[in-house]
Amino acid sequence: MLLESHPNPDKIIEVKNLNFTYPQATRPTLQGMNFSIERGELFGFLGPSGAGKSTTQKILIGLLKNYMGLVSVFGKSLTDWKSDYYERIGVSFEFPNHFLKLTALENLTYFSRLYSGPTELPHTLLELVGLANDGHMPVSQYSKGMKNRLSVVRALLHQPQLLFLDEPTAGLDPVNARRVKELIKAQQQAGKTVFLTTHDMTVADELCDRVAFIADGQIKAIDRPRELKLRYGQARVRVEYQDINGAESREFPLAGLGDNAEFLGLLRDHQVQTLHTLEASLEEVFIQVTGRELL
């Protein structure tokens, strides 16, 4: 049974009271989920495996039906969209699905012909993710990371306005992970909206305007990464310094730090090595909010 009401045309994605249970499942996968995404926003959907991230994405891209609640995209109920929906969204799955006997160029050329509008040049897309020299290689010979990069650029083929990216940096070395992250930011700067699902808090912290923490099929918190870290971090400063006994460290309250005589004396009388606030990492915040580890 679908419960639909009037969508908000100002939201690219709007989800209200979303519930979903897989057939034969003993408990729901999604329970009363609520969130919305603004135009041009890079929105992170964060949680451990099995939390409901991929299920939510599959509903939003139309692969899973029979949900309960309101889901609208581009100001229109998802149930009212037809095949033209796929002209406007691009999808990169966590587990790449390519024609393995075809080359990367042949894969992109094939998929480009499925769209009615203009498409990007396959070779240009491969250059963006460092695969230009491997374009004529059968995808069966690609590593997991190469397949993942190919999946990301395939989502960009038809110049979609909304991107769904599921673990886009999984299996990538630091150089290629950086390349993909820069590509994602470039898409946002070009006006695209990005829905990013991941359990990699470092990627989310670096890229996302806002993040939603999901655990056990429910959203536990939504906010900007910086606001979450400030809210749950300690308002203290740690000073590491050198004295006659070797390396030492002390912590001071951040409030009134400029008038703290002990802090000022330490700075004056010792060789300070590091000075930093005790800001919580996004992963630490996730654990505090949800009580769950990112496994």
PyMOL commands that set and color helices and strands:
alter all, ss='L'
color gray80, all
select helices_A, chain A and resi 53-60+78-80+83-87+104-112+122-128+132-134+139-141+144-154+174-189+201-207+225-232+257-259+261-269+282-290
alter helices_A, ss='H'
color red, helices_A
select strands_A, chain A and resi 13-20+30-37+42-46+68-73+76-77+89-92+162-166+193-198+210-215+218-223+236-243+246-253+271-277
alter strands_A, ss='S'
color yellow, strands_A
deselect
rebuild
show_as cartoon
